[in-house]
């Protein structure tokens, strides 16, 4: 039966008439339907970026490994069916007219071209670089014929970028270092240049981790390295359902000698509906930028709260209560 579906679907897509040619955000020329009605967001980083602007056109989303529950987000997101994108038959069974994939440019694009060839379904790449998300919404508005809606998101992001640049210009940082950690023991991290710590790079916060950028996933380090780095700030994240190392860092004698611990500069990264730093590294990093501006650039707590409430309303379709916000920050 599955082979039958696969054959029929391939035959169907062979005869689809594509009405227009576009250039995606990776510079690839792609033929797409004139009026797109059925979209597959290939993975979690793409679906969280798109679900508000795509609306009912988003018929399925790639699964997020390890993430089981979501809160502080519209139920419209959780209702979108999950698809195992490694199973080509599953993709063909839902019959999307287009597949959209968020990428971090520049990167090797051969896999995406291969996927398009295998499925005979247009694959369009969008840019998820943290400093270009406003441009990505402008691109999506044109692609999906939804420019008025997408302009709300791009305008919000442009304002955030402008405000951040003003704060950074008014109070440049000098030599402050920060360590990003995850895993139950806090001994996994990412150095400067990693997509997982773009929030540091964007805000000119010096990443304490002096290791090579890992080719896949995060890099394991040891306590001796961290003691040598001796960061001024530590930011702890949960990872694939594991316990956040925040409490361990605060209570373990091993960590007690670090400047960050002594000065009470250890923070637990908020994680609902997705973490504010990465996992996945997508639009969910914007609250992280806003939050860090309060910590490092003297942005007022009231401004931080207002901007994050506005973000959740716009991008997650959820109105944060005072209690919600308190729990996020606790």
N, C-alpha and C positions, 0 to 999 in steps of 0.2 A: 504493500500500500504506500509506504514512504517513497519507494523508488518511483511509483506512479505519479505521486504528487510532484516530485522533483522534476520528472520529465515534462509533465504538463505545464508546470510553472515556467521552466526554461523556454518551452515553446511559446508560451503566452508572452513573455518578455521580449522574445525575438521579434515579435510583430507589433510591439508598442510603437506608436509614432511619437517621436520627441519633437516638440515644436520650437524649442529655442536652445541656443548655445550660450553658456555662461562661462566666466572665469571664476573659479573658486578662490578662497583666501590663500591657497598654496600655489596659485598661479596655474593650476591645471584647467584645461578646457574640457567642459563636461556638457553633454546634451541632456536636458531635463524637460519634463512635461511643461507645457505652457502654463497650466494652472494646477499646482501641486495640491493633492488632497490627502495622500496617505504617506506618512513619514515614519521611518524607523530611526530613532536616536541610538547610535550604535553602542554606546556605553553610558555609564552613570555620569561621567563628567560632561557628556553632551546633553543627556536628558535633563539634568538639573538646570542647565543653561537655557533649554528650549521650551520647557513645558508650559510656561506662561505665554510666551509669544506665539507658539505653534497651536495652542488650544486643541481642538478636537482632531486636527490633522495629525497629531502625534499618536499613532495607533499602537506603538510598542516601544519599549526601552530595553537596552542591554542591562543585564543583572549586575548588581554591585556585590562582589564577594565579601562575605563577612558581615554585611549590614542587614540586620533582621527587622529592626523597628525604627520608625520615624515619628518624631513629634514636631510640633511647631511648624507645620507645613500643611497646605491645603490637601484635603483628601483626594482632590483631583489628581495629584501626583501619584499617590499610592494605588489608585485605581487603574493606572495605565499598565497593561499587561507586560510582564517581564519576558524576555526572550534570551535563550542561550545562543549568543551570536556565533559561537564556535560550531553550532549545528546549522549547516546551510539549509537543510530541509525545513527547519523551524522558521528561518527567515523567509523562505519562499512560500511557506504556507500562509503567512500573514499578508503576502503580496504587497509590500510597500512600493510606492512609485519612485521613491528616492531614499537613500541612506545618507544620513548626515553624521560626520565624525569630527569631534573636536581634537585638534592636534596642537603641538608646541613647536612652532617653526623656529629655525629650520630643522627638519628631520628627514629621514629616508622615507620616500613616498611609495616605494615599490609594492609594499604589502597592500596598500589601498587600491592601487591600479590592478593588482592581481585579484583582489576581492571583487572589484567591479566586473572584471572579465569572467570570473567564475559564475557570478550570479546574473550577469547581463542586466544589472540594475544600476542606475546612476549613483555614484558615490561622490558626495560633495564634502570638502574639508573646510572647517571653520577654525579660526585662530583663537586659542585659549590662553595666549600669553597675557599675564595679569595686567599689563599696561595697555592692552589693545581691546579689551572687552567691549568698550563703547563702539568701536568700529565693527566688531563682530555683530552687534545688534543692528547696526545700520545695514550691514550686508544681509542679515536674515530678513530684515524688513522688506528689502527689494526682492529677495528670493521667494519669500512666502506671500508676497503682495499684501503685506501687513505693516506698512511703513509708519502709519499713525501710532499703532500700538508699540512698535519697537522703538519709536522715538522717545517714549517715556523712559525706557530702560537706558538707552544711550545717553540721554540728557542727564539722568541721575548719575551715571558713571562719570561723565565728563565733569560734572560739578564736583564729585568726590575727588577726582584727579586734581582739579584746579585747587581745591581747598587744601589737599595734602601738600602740593607744591608750595603753597603760601606758608603753611606751617613749617615745612622743612627749611625754607629760605629764612624764616624769622628766627629759627633756633637750630642751627646745624649741630649734629651730634659730634662728639669728639672722643674717639677711642672706646666707646661703650661696646661690649661684646655680648652676644646672646647665644644660648645653646638650645636647640630644638631637640626634644627627645621623645621616644615612644617605646613601647614594649614594657612588660611588667617591671623590669629592672632599670629602665631608662637608658639602656646601653645601645640603643639604635638611634641614628641621626641622619642628617643630610647636610652637606656643606654648601657654601655659596655656589650659585649656578645651577643647583638642582631645582626642578619644578616644584618640589615639595617645600622649598624655603624661599620661594619668590617674594613672599611678604617681607622678609628681611631685606632682600636685595632691592626691592622697590623703594623701601623707606630708608635706604642707606644705613641699615643697622649691620654692624660687623658680625658676621657669623663666626662663632668661636671654634667650630669644628674644622680642623685642618686635616682633611682626608680627601681622597680622590672621589669624584662624583661617581656613584655606583651605576653600573650599566643597567641593572634591573632591580627596582625596589630600593630599600634603605640599606645603609651600611652599619655593620656591627662594630662597636668600639669597646674599649675597656676603661675601667675606672682610673687607671694611671694616666691615660690620655686626658680625661676630663679634668683631673686634678692639675695637670700641667696647663691646660687651657684656662682654668679658673674663671669661668664666665661671670659677668656682672648680672646677667639675667638668665633664667631658665624657664622654658615654656614646655609643658608636658602634655602629650596627647594620648588618647586611647588608640588602640590599634587592633583591628579585626576581633573585636569583642573582648580583648584582654583588659585587665585592670589598668587604669591610668596610673603611671608611676609617681604622680604628684605627692601622694601621702608618704610613699617610701622615701622620696627625696627629702621631705620635711622632717622625717623621724629617724632615718638611718644615720648612725654615727659616721658611716663611710662618706656621706655627702656633707656632713656638718661643717667642715672646714672651708667650703667654697664661699666665695664672696656673695654669690646670689642667695645662698641659704642664710648666711649671717645677716644680710641686709634685708631679708624678707622680700626678695625679688624673685620668688618662684610662683609661677602662674599655671593654673590648669586651663587648657584651651577648651572653650565651649565646643560641644559636639553635636548639637541638634539643630536642624535635622541632619546636618553634615558638619564636620569640623571646620573651624574658621581659618585653618592654615592649609589643609589639603584633604586628601581622602574623600572625594577625588579633588585634584587641584583644578577647580573651575570657578564659577561665579561665587561659590560659598566662601571664597577667600576675601571677598570685599569687606564683610564684617570684621575680619581679622585686621585688615589695614586700618579700619576706623578705630578699632579697639587699641591698636598699638600707637596710634596718634595720641591717645589719651595718656598712655604710659610714657612715651618717649618725647612727645612734642607739645606738651602742655595744653592739649585740647581739653575743653571742659567736660566733665562727666555728663552734664546736661546735653551738650552737643552730641557726644558719643551716643547717648541713649536715643535721642531724636533721630539721628541718622540710621541707626540700626533698626529701630522700629519701622522707619520708612522703607528700608531695604526688605525686611521680612514681608511687609505688605505688598510691595511691588513684585519681588522676585519669587516669593514663596506663597503668596496669596493668603497670608496669615497675619492676624492682628495680635501682636504681642501685648499681654497684660503686664502690669507692674510686677506681678508674681512670676510670670514667665521670664521676664528680664532678670529678675533677681536670681532665679534658679540657673539661668544661663551663666551668670557671672560668679556663681558660688563655687 
